[in-house]
Amino acid sequence: MAIFKQLFDEPTSTFTYLIADEQTKSALLIDPVHEQFDRDMSVLAELGLTLKYVLETHVHADHITGGGRLRHATSAEFVAGKGTGLDCADRLIANGETIQMDSISIHALATPGHTDGCTSYRWEDRLFTGDTILIDACGRTDFQQGSPESLYRSIQQLLAFPDETLIYPGHDYNGKRVSSVGQEQTINPYIAGLDLAAFVAKMQALNLPKPHRIDVAVPANVLCGGAAAPRVPGETEAA
């Protein structure tokens, strides 16, 4: 049996996902947010869980990862896609590799396009797609080595899973929480009916404002959220 929770950071519209083995109490978090450190630690404590892994879908431009603080506080392993090239990560996971955490098997899928290092994760009947596929949308391709051609191929890779496969995105800005491969194939305006040329043209025609936190978030996230100073036993974690 497994424990699954979807958590949400309102200021950045970011989803964080908790997956845990109910028997052994080993847990992992996907895409934690720096400012939600206390929330995440409280959830772990409430459920009696031990954090073993923090998984990142990519180097985020809209928020600072909480992975650095969580790794420092729990000795969890920081995992990111091989394409990120992050020197600070404990493990750079390649396409097709698996993280085995007791009864939990997480399969990595390299899905570049939004950024070079984007990685989606499959667990059972669920895909955690980061910014590759959003609900009725997809990630932008106009910064951080973005490539509409690569994103199109990555989206097609994810759409090859059965229609009933659930999609849990990295963000949602419209109050939605979960989708499916079949739903996105049918109604996502960035997917339905578009071939490669039409998709590239659509992405190149977007005129989106620069993410307002990019100049802070990206430099911090290439350091896995920033280095934490060693803590004195019993010291309260700084905000």
C-alpha positions as CSV (number, residue, x, y, z in Angstrom):
1,M,0.0,0.0,0.0
2,A,1.1,3.5,-0.7
3,I,0.3,7.0,0.6
4,F,-0.2,9.8,-2.0
5,K,-0.8,13.5,-1.4
6,Q,-1.0,16.4,-3.7
7,L,0.0,19.7,-2.1
8,F,-0.3,23.2,-3.5
9,D,1.6,26.5,-3.1
10,E,-0.8,29.3,-3.8
11,P,1.6,32.1,-4.6
12,T,3.4,30.2,-7.4
13,S,0.6,27.8,-8.3
14,T,3.0,24.9,-7.8
15,F,2.1,21.3,-7.0
16,T,4.2,19.2,-4.7
17,Y,3.6,15.5,-4.6
18,L,4.2,13.1,-1.7
19,I,4.5,9.4,-2.3
20,A,5.3,7.0,0.5
21,D,5.4,3.3,1.4
22,E,2.7,2.8,4.0
23,Q,4.5,-0.1,5.6
24,T,8.1,1.1,5.8
25,K,7.2,4.9,6.1
26,S,9.8,5.8,3.5
27,A,8.7,8.9,1.5
28,L,9.7,11.0,-1.5
29,L,8.6,14.5,-2.6
30,I,8.4,15.7,-6.1
31,D,9.0,19.5,-6.7
32,P,8.9,20.9,-3.2
33,V,8.8,24.7,-2.7
34,H,11.3,26.5,-0.5
35,E,8.6,28.6,1.3
36,Q,6.6,25.4,2.1
37,F,9.4,23.8,4.1
38,D,7.4,23.9,7.3
39,R,4.3,22.5,5.7
40,D,6.2,19.6,4.1
41,M,8.0,18.8,7.3
42,S,4.7,18.9,9.2
43,V,3.1,16.5,6.8
44,L,6.0,14.1,7.1
45,A,5.8,14.2,10.9
46,E,2.1,13.9,11.0
47,L,2.2,10.7,8.9
48,G,5.4,9.4,10.6
49,L,7.3,9.3,7.4
50,T,11.0,9.4,6.7
51,L,12.0,11.5,3.6
52,K,14.4,9.5,1.4
53,Y,14.3,11.4,-1.9
54,V,13.5,14.8,-3.3
55,L,12.8,14.6,-7.1
56,E,12.9,17.6,-9.3
57,T,11.2,17.8,-12.7
58,H,13.4,20.6,-13.9
59,V,15.3,23.8,-12.9
60,H,12.4,26.0,-12.1
61,A,12.1,29.6,-13.1
62,D,9.0,30.5,-11.0
63,H,10.0,29.3,-7.6
64,I,12.9,28.2,-5.5
65,T,13.0,24.5,-4.8
66,G,12.6,23.3,-1.3
67,G,14.9,20.4,-2.0
68,G,18.0,22.0,-0.6
69,R,16.4,22.8,2.8
70,L,14.7,19.3,3.0
71,R,18.0,17.5,2.1
72,H,19.8,19.5,4.8
73,A,17.1,18.7,7.4
74,T,16.5,15.1,6.6
75,S,19.5,13.7,4.7
76,A,17.2,12.9,1.8
77,E,18.8,12.3,-1.6
78,F,18.3,15.2,-4.2
79,V,17.5,13.8,-7.6
80,A,17.2,15.7,-10.9
81,G,17.2,14.8,-14.6
82,K,20.6,14.1,-16.2
83,G,19.9,16.9,-18.7
84,T,20.1,19.5,-15.9
85,G,23.8,18.9,-15.3
86,L,23.4,20.0,-11.7
87,D,26.6,19.5,-9.8
88,C,24.8,19.9,-6.5
89,A,22.5,16.9,-7.1
90,D,23.1,13.6,-5.3
91,R,21.9,11.8,-8.4
92,L,21.3,12.8,-12.0
93,I,18.7,10.3,-13.3
94,A,18.7,9.3,-17.0
95,N,15.8,8.3,-19.2
96,G,14.6,4.8,-18.4
97,E,16.2,4.7,-15.0
98,T,14.3,3.7,-11.9
99,I,14.2,4.8,-8.3
100,Q,13.2,1.9,-6.1
101,M,12.1,2.9,-2.6
102,D,10.8,-0.3,-0.9
103,S,7.5,-1.1,-2.7
104,I,7.5,2.2,-4.6
105,S,9.0,2.2,-8.2
106,I,9.5,5.6,-9.9
107,H,10.4,5.5,-13.5
108,A,12.2,8.5,-15.1
109,L,11.3,9.8,-18.5
110,A,13.5,12.5,-20.1
111,T,11.1,15.0,-21.5
112,P,13.1,18.0,-22.7
113,G,11.7,21.1,-24.4
114,H,10.5,23.4,-21.7
115,T,14.1,23.2,-20.5
116,D,16.9,20.8,-21.5
117,G,16.8,19.0,-18.2
118,C,13.0,18.4,-17.9
119,T,12.2,14.9,-16.5
120,S,8.8,13.4,-16.0
121,Y,8.2,10.6,-13.5
122,R,5.9,7.6,-13.8
123,W,4.5,5.8,-10.8
124,E,1.9,3.1,-11.4
125,D,-0.9,4.7,-13.5
126,R,0.3,8.2,-12.9
127,L,2.6,10.6,-14.8
128,F,4.1,13.6,-13.0
129,T,4.8,15.8,-16.0
130,G,6.3,19.0,-14.5
131,D,5.8,21.7,-17.1
132,T,5.9,19.4,-20.1
133,I,2.2,18.8,-20.1
134,L,-0.1,21.1,-18.0
135,I,-3.8,20.8,-17.8
136,D,-5.1,22.3,-21.1
137,A,-1.6,23.8,-21.7
138,C,2.1,23.0,-21.9
139,G,5.3,24.6,-20.8
140,R,6.7,27.6,-22.6
141,T,9.8,27.3,-24.8
142,D,11.2,30.8,-25.0
143,F,13.9,30.6,-22.3
144,Q,16.3,28.1,-20.5
145,Q,17.2,26.2,-23.6
146,G,13.6,25.9,-24.6
147,S,12.8,24.1,-27.8
148,P,9.3,23.7,-29.3
149,E,10.6,20.8,-31.5
150,S,11.9,18.9,-28.4
151,L,8.8,19.7,-26.4
152,Y,6.5,18.3,-29.1
153,R,8.5,15.1,-29.2
154,S,8.4,14.9,-25.4
155,I,4.6,15.4,-25.3
156,Q,4.1,12.7,-27.9
157,Q,6.2,10.3,-25.7
158,L,3.9,11.0,-22.8
159,L,0.7,10.7,-24.9
160,A,1.8,7.2,-25.9
161,F,0.7,5.9,-22.5
162,P,-2.9,4.5,-22.2
163,D,-5.7,7.1,-22.3
164,E,-6.6,6.4,-18.7
165,T,-3.1,7.2,-17.4
166,L,-3.5,10.1,-14.9
167,I,-1.5,13.3,-15.5
168,Y,-0.4,15.3,-12.5
169,P,1.2,18.6,-13.7
170,G,3.8,20.9,-12.0
171,H,1.4,23.8,-12.0
172,D,-2.2,24.9,-12.6
173,Y,-3.5,28.4,-12.6
174,N,-7.2,27.7,-13.0
175,G,-8.2,25.5,-10.0
176,K,-7.7,22.2,-11.8
177,R,-5.8,19.3,-10.1
178,V,-5.5,16.3,-12.3
179,S,-6.0,15.2,-15.9
180,S,-5.4,12.2,-18.1
181,V,-3.7,11.3,-21.3
182,G,-7.0,10.8,-23.1
183,Q,-8.4,14.2,-21.9
184,E,-5.3,16.1,-23.0
185,Q,-5.2,14.4,-26.4
186,T,-8.8,15.5,-26.9
187,I,-9.1,19.0,-25.5
188,N,-5.7,20.5,-24.9
189,P,-5.3,23.3,-27.4
190,Y,-1.6,22.8,-27.6
191,I,-2.0,19.1,-28.4
192,A,-5.3,18.3,-30.1
193,G,-5.0,18.3,-33.9
194,L,-1.6,19.8,-34.0
195,D,1.3,18.3,-36.0
196,L,4.9,19.3,-35.3
197,A,4.8,22.3,-37.7
198,A,1.6,23.7,-36.2
199,F,2.8,23.2,-32.7
200,V,6.1,25.0,-33.4
201,A,4.2,27.9,-35.1
202,K,1.8,28.2,-32.1
203,M,4.7,28.2,-29.6
204,Q,6.7,30.8,-31.6
205,A,3.7,33.1,-31.7
206,L,3.3,33.3,-28.0
207,N,4.2,36.6,-26.5
208,L,4.5,35.9,-22.8
209,P,5.9,38.1,-20.1
210,K,9.2,37.1,-18.4
211,P,8.6,35.1,-15.2
212,H,8.9,37.6,-12.5
213,R,11.0,35.4,-10.2
214,I,13.3,34.0,-12.9
215,D,16.3,36.1,-11.9
216,V,16.1,34.8,-8.3
217,A,14.8,31.3,-8.9
218,V,17.1,30.0,-11.6
219,P,20.4,31.0,-9.8
220,A,19.2,29.4,-6.6
221,N,17.9,26.3,-8.3
222,V,21.2,25.6,-10.2
223,L,22.5,25.3,-6.6
224,C,19.7,22.9,-5.7
225,G,17.9,25.7,-3.8
226,G,21.0,27.1,-2.3
227,A,23.5,25.9,0.2
228,A,22.3,25.7,3.8
229,A,24.7,26.5,6.7
230,P,25.3,23.6,9.1
231,R,22.8,23.7,12.0
232,V,23.5,23.4,15.6
233,P,21.6,20.5,17.2
234,G,18.3,21.9,18.6
235,E,18.6,25.1,16.6
236,T,15.4,26.3,14.9
237,E,15.4,26.2,11.1
238,A,15.7,29.7,9.7
239,A,12.8,31.0,7.6
